Amino acid sequence: MPEQDTADHAAYDHDHDHDTADHDTYGRLITLLDTASIPYELIDHEPEGGTEAVSALRGHPESEAAKCIVLRVKVDRKTTRHVLAVVPGDRRVDLDAIRTLYSARYAGFTDAATAERLARAVPGTVLPFSFDPGLELVADPDVVGRPRLYFNAARLDRSLVISGPDYARLAQPRVERIASPDSGPGSSRSPSPVSA
């Protein structure tokens, strides 16, 4: 169950003058969870969007974080798709797997402005949910299988935790093996729109 009710969240946001697009996304997320009766917990913390740092603030291993990355996938010369890739926080997106999944010529990180427009959140606060029909959601099976899944709740100062299976039921991502086995060279920690 939520730690506070939705009315308390709305009052908190209003009192702290958080009237930006990312907090509209926060309200939409909370409404979605409450309407679906999905149990969740909220965690307030210092503002942080990087996976490693925010995982430490929340007190859990990086592997339990949902790392959310907006990608640009060029299927052919005329067709570009945008994909929200969700992988465990200690892993990176396997761009070759994305390219293969879409039979694409190219897969790479999108620019920050496009990511913010499609994800309806600023970098570091991107949710593992898509509220835009132009943003396809793909999650690694290691994300949806987590007993506890942590992510920033469309805000740098508040995170949310739900179960992976509840996340999968609610978000309905395409579940595919898209995470590389480790976070070695070329990881998604390069300058890109990333959220945990």
C-alpha positions, 0 to 999 in steps of 0.5 A: 500500500502507498505510504501516503494517499494521493491527496497528500502527494498533490498537497506536497507538490503544490506546497513545494511549487513543483508545477513542471511537466515532470510532475504532471507525469508523477501525478499520472503515475500515482493515479495509474497505480492507485486506480489499478490498486497496485501496492507501492512505496514512495521514498523521499531522498536528496535530488539525484538521477544517476543510477549508482548514486540514487541506489545508494540513497535509497539503500538497495543494490543497483541491480534492483533499479530500473534504468530507463533509456530513450533510444532512436532506432532507424529501421530504414532510411525513412522510418525512425522509431523511439524506444524506451529501454528498461534494464537492471541498474547495474547493466547497460542496454545492448544496442545490438540486441535492440537493432536485431529486435527491430531489424534496424540499420541503427540503434543509439541514444536519442537527444535529451530534448526528444527524450524529455518530450517523449518520456514527459520527464527530465533526464534522470527522472524517466519512468519505466512507463510510456505515456506517449504512443510514439515511445515503444516500451521494451523491458528486459526479463530481469527487470520484470522478474525483480521482487522489488523494482526501484525507480525515480518517480518522474522527480529527482527527489522521490522514488517509487518501489513496486514488484517487477510482476506488478510493473509488467502487468501495469506497464505491459512492456514488450519483454525481450533480452536487451541488457548486456551481461555487464556494465563494461566499456560503452555502457549506458552511463555515457552522456545520454538521457538515463534514469533510475 
